[in-house]
């Protein structure tokens, strides 16, 4: 049975445990906590923000981009009704609406001799006001797997900011490789970057600390607990490279997760550049 044959729920390989729910703060040891330039804000404006495998890591993203983005999507298979609907530093201005079954639980199922985790998706939506910026935003918390959210919730060319950090391929991590082209047996899990590319606007931002990433340049400071984000940005700001149909350039940073978190501007190429053997190390 293919993944697409199960529209009422979502499943993925059982060996990857649910990601940990770890809160983040915008006031870390880095000074300043983030750098989002006017160039980056111009790219973000008018688009949608998507952060799969987010857990509780929502506060900094909203604070950094609420002035420019009106719609945020956070996705995680561990979300529950009592863990969504509010973000520190924001005020809710209306009721939380629910689409789906809020009380569903993760189960395991066997498909074609393989065991998979399966859960019915649910989306909680709230209107929030961000007092420090005056921004009014719509926030969606989607319980489910990010691969399915990417396939089902976003029109092509709609995402202006994609964020993925603080993740791992092993126990305690999602095992999802959005910034890679890994083959998988079931859709929509295979070659995730190609699927993401279809959803990104022609100019977009990718925010990454190098987690679960197949792009060498984005992994330079992954798990580096010494260098801070400003210094990592200074070292990366001059980089310009082409990969998988986009030109990439480092244009800012957020706070630390599994190493510094950097902002990369992606510009879609008219003709995709073929990958070379050393593109992924």
VENNOR-V48385 format. One record per residue. N is the residue number from 1. RES is the residue in one letter. PSI is psi in degrees with one decimal (NA if undefined). OMEGA is omega in radians with two decimals (* if undefined). Layout:
n=N res=RES psi=PSI omega=OMEGA
n=N res=RES psi=PSI omega=OMEGA
This chain:
n=1 res=X psi=130.5 omega=3.11
n=2 res=X psi=158.8 omega=3.12
n=3 res=X psi=-41.2 omega=-3.09
n=4 res=X psi=-10.0 omega=3.13
n=5 res=X psi=0.1 omega=-3.08
n=6 res=X psi=67.5 omega=-3.05
n=7 res=X psi=-19.7 omega=-3.06
n=8 res=X psi=-6.6 omega=-3.13
n=9 res=X psi=-176.0 omega=-3.07
n=10 res=X psi=144.3 omega=3.12
n=11 res=X psi=156.3 omega=3.07
n=12 res=X psi=178.0 omega=-3.04
n=13 res=X psi=140.2 omega=-3.04
n=14 res=X psi=-21.0 omega=-3.03
n=15 res=X psi=-15.9 omega=3.10
n=16 res=X psi=117.1 omega=-3.11
n=17 res=X psi=158.3 omega=3.12
n=18 res=X psi=144.0 omega=3.14
n=19 res=X psi=153.4 omega=-3.14
n=20 res=X psi=145.5 omega=3.09
n=21 res=X psi=97.5 omega=-3.07
n=22 res=X psi=121.5 omega=3.14
n=23 res=X psi=151.2 omega=3.09
n=24 res=X psi=162.3 omega=3.13
n=25 res=X psi=146.0 omega=3.11
n=26 res=X psi=-6.5 omega=-3.12
n=27 res=X psi=75.7 omega=3.13
n=28 res=X psi=-160.8 omega=-3.13
n=29 res=X psi=-19.0 omega=3.12
n=30 res=X psi=144.3 omega=3.10
n=31 res=X psi=115.3 omega=-0.02
n=32 res=X psi=171.4 omega=-3.11
n=33 res=X psi=-31.5 omega=3.09
n=34 res=X psi=163.9 omega=3.04
n=35 res=X psi=107.3 omega=3.05
n=36 res=X psi=103.0 omega=-3.04
n=37 res=X psi=167.5 omega=3.08
n=38 res=X psi=-34.9 omega=3.07
n=39 res=X psi=-45.1 omega=3.14
n=40 res=X psi=-40.4 omega=3.14
n=41 res=X psi=-38.1 omega=3.12
n=42 res=X psi=-36.6 omega=3.10
n=43 res=X psi=-39.1 omega=-3.08
n=44 res=X psi=-32.5 omega=-2.98
n=45 res=X psi=135.9 omega=3.05
n=46 res=X psi=-4.3 omega=-3.14
n=47 res=X psi=-167.4 omega=-3.10
n=48 res=X psi=143.8 omega=3.09
n=49 res=X psi=129.4 omega=3.14
n=50 res=X psi=126.7 omega=-3.14
n=51 res=X psi=97.3 omega=3.05
n=52 res=X psi=159.8 omega=3.12
n=53 res=X psi=38.9 omega=-2.97
n=54 res=X psi=-30.3 omega=-3.02
n=55 res=X psi=-134.5 omega=-3.14
n=56 res=X psi=10.3 omega=-3.10
n=57 res=X psi=70.6 omega=-3.04
n=58 res=X psi=-25.9 omega=-2.96
n=59 res=X psi=-49.9 omega=-3.08
n=60 res=X psi=-40.7 omega=-3.13
n=61 res=X psi=-45.1 omega=-3.13
n=62 res=X psi=-43.2 omega=-3.13
n=63 res=X psi=-36.1 omega=-3.09
n=64 res=X psi=-30.4 omega=-2.99
n=65 res=X psi=-4.0 omega=-3.13
n=66 res=X psi=-32.7 omega=3.12
n=67 res=X psi=-20.3 omega=-2.96
n=68 res=X psi=-19.7 omega=-3.11
n=69 res=X psi=134.3 omega=-3.10
n=70 res=X psi=-15.2 omega=-3.07
n=71 res=X psi=122.3 omega=-3.14
n=72 res=X psi=136.9 omega=3.03
n=73 res=X psi=121.6 omega=3.00
n=74 res=X psi=133.5 omega=-3.05
n=75 res=X psi=138.0 omega=3.09
n=76 res=X psi=138.0 omega=3.13
n=77 res=X psi=-9.3 omega=-3.11
n=78 res=X psi=-0.8 omega=-3.09
n=79 res=X psi=140.8 omega=3.04
n=80 res=X psi=164.3 omega=-3.08
n=81 res=X psi=-33.3 omega=-3.10
n=82 res=X psi=2.3 omega=3.13
n=83 res=X psi=6.6 omega=-3.11
n=84 res=X psi=172.6 omega=3.08
n=85 res=X psi=-7.5 omega=-3.14
n=86 res=X psi=148.4 omega=3.06
n=87 res=X psi=132.0 omega=-3.12
n=88 res=X psi=133.8 omega=3.13
n=89 res=X psi=-1.5 omega=-3.14
n=90 res=X psi=156.1 omega=3.07
n=91 res=X psi=132.3 omega=3.09
n=92 res=X psi=132.0 omega=-3.06
n=93 res=X psi=7.3 omega=3.12
n=94 res=X psi=178.2 omega=-3.13
n=95 res=X psi=159.2 omega=3.03
n=96 res=X psi=124.3 omega=3.07
n=97 res=X psi=154.0 omega=-3.05
n=98 res=X psi=132.1 omega=3.01
n=99 res=X psi=115.0 omega=-3.09
n=100 res=X psi=-168.0 omega=-3.09
n=101 res=X psi=104.6 omega=-3.03
n=102 res=X psi=-22.1 omega=-3.04
n=103 res=X psi=11.1 omega=3.14
n=104 res=X psi=150.9 omega=-3.13
n=105 res=X psi=157.8 omega=3.07
n=106 res=X psi=134.7 omega=3.07
n=107 res=X psi=167.0 omega=3.05
n=108 res=X psi=141.5 omega=3.13
n=109 res=X psi=152.2 omega=3.11
n=110 res=X psi=125.5 omega=-3.14
n=111 res=X psi=122.4 omega=-3.14
n=112 res=X psi=40.6 omega=3.08
n=113 res=X psi=3.5 omega=3.13
n=114 res=X psi=143.7 omega=-3.14
n=115 res=X psi=132.8 omega=-3.11
n=116 res=X psi=149.4 omega=2.94
n=117 res=X psi=142.6 omega=-3.09
n=118 res=X psi=139.6 omega=3.09
n=119 res=X psi=144.7 omega=3.05
n=120 res=X psi=131.0 omega=-3.11
n=121 res=X psi=154.9 omega=3.05
n=122 res=X psi=141.1 omega=3.13
n=123 res=X psi=123.1 omega=3.00
n=124 res=X psi=134.1 omega=-3.09
n=125 res=X psi=136.2 omega=3.12
n=126 res=X psi=149.1 omega=2.99
n=127 res=X psi=127.7 omega=-3.11
n=128 res=X psi=148.1 omega=3.03
n=129 res=X psi=130.9 omega=3.14
n=130 res=X psi=101.6 omega=-2.97
n=131 res=X psi=-39.2 omega=-3.04
n=132 res=X psi=-23.0 omega=3.13
n=133 res=X psi=-16.2 omega=-3.07
n=134 res=X psi=8.1 omega=-3.07
n=135 res=X psi=141.2 omega=2.99
n=136 res=X psi=121.8 omega=-3.05
n=137 res=X psi=154.9 omega=2.99
n=138 res=X psi=125.5 omega=-3.12
n=139 res=X psi=129.2 omega=3.06
n=140 res=X psi=127.5 omega=2.97
n=141 res=X psi=116.9 omega=-3.08
n=142 res=X psi=115.8 omega=3.02
n=143 res=X psi=124.2 omega=-3.11
n=144 res=X psi=-175.8 omega=-3.10
n=145 res=X psi=139.0 omega=-3.06
n=146 res=X psi=-31.1 omega=3.14
n=147 res=X psi=-39.8 omega=3.14
n=148 res=X psi=-37.9 omega=3.08
n=149 res=X psi=-44.5 omega=3.14
n=150 res=X psi=-41.6 omega=-3.09
n=151 res=X psi=-32.3 omega=-2.92
n=152 res=X psi=-24.8 omega=-2.94
n=153 res=X psi=-13.3 omega=-2.96
n=154 res=X psi=126.8 omega=2.99
n=155 res=X psi=159.2 omega=3.04
n=156 res=X psi=145.3 omega=3.09
n=157 res=X psi=35.9 omega=-3.10
n=158 res=X psi=-25.5 omega=-3.05
n=159 res=X psi=121.3 omega=3.09
n=160 res=X psi=-22.5 omega=3.10
n=161 res=X psi=122.8 omega=3.05
n=162 res=X psi=131.5 omega=-3.09
n=163 res=X psi=135.7 omega=3.06
n=164 res=X psi=117.5 omega=-3.14
n=165 res=X psi=171.6 omega=3.08
n=166 res=X psi=31.4 omega=-3.05
n=167 res=X psi=169.8 omega=3.13
n=168 res=X psi=160.5 omega=3.14
n=169 res=X psi=-14.4 omega=-3.03
n=170 res=X psi=-157.2 omega=-3.10
n=171 res=X psi=133.9 omega=-3.09
n=172 res=X psi=-8.3 omega=3.11
n=173 res=X psi=173.8 omega=-3.07
n=174 res=X psi=-26.8 omega=-3.01
n=175 res=X psi=8.7 omega=-3.13
n=176 res=X psi=134.5 omega=-3.09
n=177 res=X psi=77.0 omega=-3.13
n=178 res=X psi=-31.1 omega=-3.13
n=179 res=X psi=52.3 omega=-3.14
n=180 res=X psi=171.2 omega=-3.14
n=181 res=X psi=44.7 omega=-3.08
n=182 res=X psi=135.8 omega=3.07
n=183 res=X psi=145.1 omega=3.06
n=184 res=X psi=159.4 omega=-3.11
n=185 res=X psi=-29.6 omega=-3.02
n=186 res=X psi=142.3 omega=2.98
n=187 res=X psi=149.0 omega=0.13
n=188 res=X psi=38.6 omega=-3.02
n=189 res=X psi=-17.4 omega=-3.00
n=190 res=X psi=146.9 omega=3.01
n=191 res=X psi=58.9 omega=-2.98
n=192 res=X psi=-35.3 omega=-3.12
n=193 res=X psi=-37.2 omega=3.12
n=194 res=X psi=-37.3 omega=3.10
n=195 res=X psi=-40.3 omega=3.07
n=196 res=X psi=-41.3 omega=-3.11
n=197 res=X psi=-36.7 omega=3.13
n=198 res=X psi=-26.5 omega=-3.10
n=199 res=X psi=-19.3 omega=-3.12
n=200 res=X psi=146.9 omega=2.98
n=201 res=X psi=167.5 omega=-3.08
n=202 res=X psi=-27.8 omega=2.89
n=203 res=X psi=126.5 omega=-3.08
n=204 res=X psi=168.0 omega=3.08
n=205 res=X psi=136.8 omega=2.96
n=206 res=X psi=126.0 omega=-3.11
n=207 res=X psi=122.6 omega=-3.01
n=208 res=X psi=145.8 omega=2.94
n=209 res=X psi=13.4 omega=-3.14
n=210 res=X psi=0.4 omega=-3.13
n=211 res=X psi=134.7 omega=3.03
n=212 res=X psi=46.1 omega=-2.98
n=213 res=X psi=134.4 omega=3.11
n=214 res=X psi=9.0 omega=-3.11
n=215 res=X psi=115.6 omega=-3.01
n=216 res=X psi=-44.5 omega=-3.07
n=217 res=X psi=-29.2 omega=-3.14
n=218 res=X psi=-13.7 omega=-3.11
n=219 res=X psi=5.5 omega=-3.02
n=220 res=X psi=-42.4 omega=-3.05
n=221 res=X psi=16.1 omega=-3.13
n=222 res=X psi=131.5 omega=-3.12
n=223 res=X psi=16.4 omega=3.05
n=224 res=X psi=110.0 omega=-3.09
n=225 res=X psi=8.2 omega=-3.10
n=226 res=X psi=-53.7 omega=-3.08
n=227 res=X psi=139.3 omega=3.12
n=228 res=X psi=171.5 omega=-3.04
n=229 res=X psi=-43.4 omega=3.12
n=230 res=X psi=-40.3 omega=3.14
n=231 res=X psi=-36.5 omega=3.08
n=232 res=X psi=-40.2 omega=3.09
n=233 res=X psi=-43.2 omega=3.13
n=234 res=X psi=-38.5 omega=-3.13
n=235 res=X psi=-24.0 omega=-3.04
n=236 res=X psi=-14.8 omega=-2.97
n=237 res=X psi=-28.5 omega=-3.12
n=238 res=X psi=-5.6 omega=-3.08
n=239 res=X psi=136.0 omega=3.04
n=240 res=X psi=119.2 omega=-3.12
n=241 res=X psi=162.7 omega=3.12
n=242 res=X psi=134.6 omega=-3.12
n=243 res=X psi=129.1 omega=2.95
n=244 res=X psi=43.6 omega=3.04
n=245 res=X psi=6.2 omega=-3.14
n=246 res=X psi=152.7 omega=2.87
n=247 res=X psi=134.8 omega=-3.07
n=248 res=X psi=138.9 omega=3.06
n=249 res=X psi=134.1 omega=3.14
n=250 res=X psi=127.0 omega=-3.03
n=251 res=X psi=6.3 omega=3.14
n=252 res=X psi=-169.9 omega=-3.13
n=253 res=X psi=156.6 omega=2.92
n=254 res=X psi=-169.3 omega=-3.09
n=255 res=X psi=179.5 omega=-3.06
n=256 res=X psi=145.0 omega=2.93
n=257 res=X psi=-102.6 omega=3.00
n=258 res=X psi=64.3 omega=-2.96
n=259 res=X psi=178.2 omega=3.14
n=260 res=X psi=146.9 omega=3.09
n=261 res=X psi=120.1 omega=-3.08
n=262 res=X psi=150.2 omega=3.08
n=263 res=X psi=129.0 omega=3.13
n=264 res=X psi=127.9 omega=3.04
n=265 res=X psi=127.1 omega=3.09
n=266 res=X psi=131.4 omega=3.06
n=267 res=X psi=120.6 omega=-3.08
n=268 res=X psi=132.9 omega=3.10
n=269 res=X psi=146.2 omega=3.11
n=270 res=X psi=-42.7 omega=3.08
n=271 res=X psi=125.5 omega=-3.10
n=272 res=X psi=138.2 omega=3.07
n=273 res=X psi=123.9 omega=3.14
n=274 res=X psi=143.6 omega=3.09
n=275 res=X psi=145.3 omega=3.11
n=276 res=X psi=162.3 omega=-3.11
n=277 res=X psi=-30.4 omega=-3.10
n=278 res=X psi=13.7 omega=3.11
n=279 res=X psi=-35.0 omega=-3.11
n=280 res=X psi=123.3 omega=-3.13
n=281 res=X psi=NA omega=*
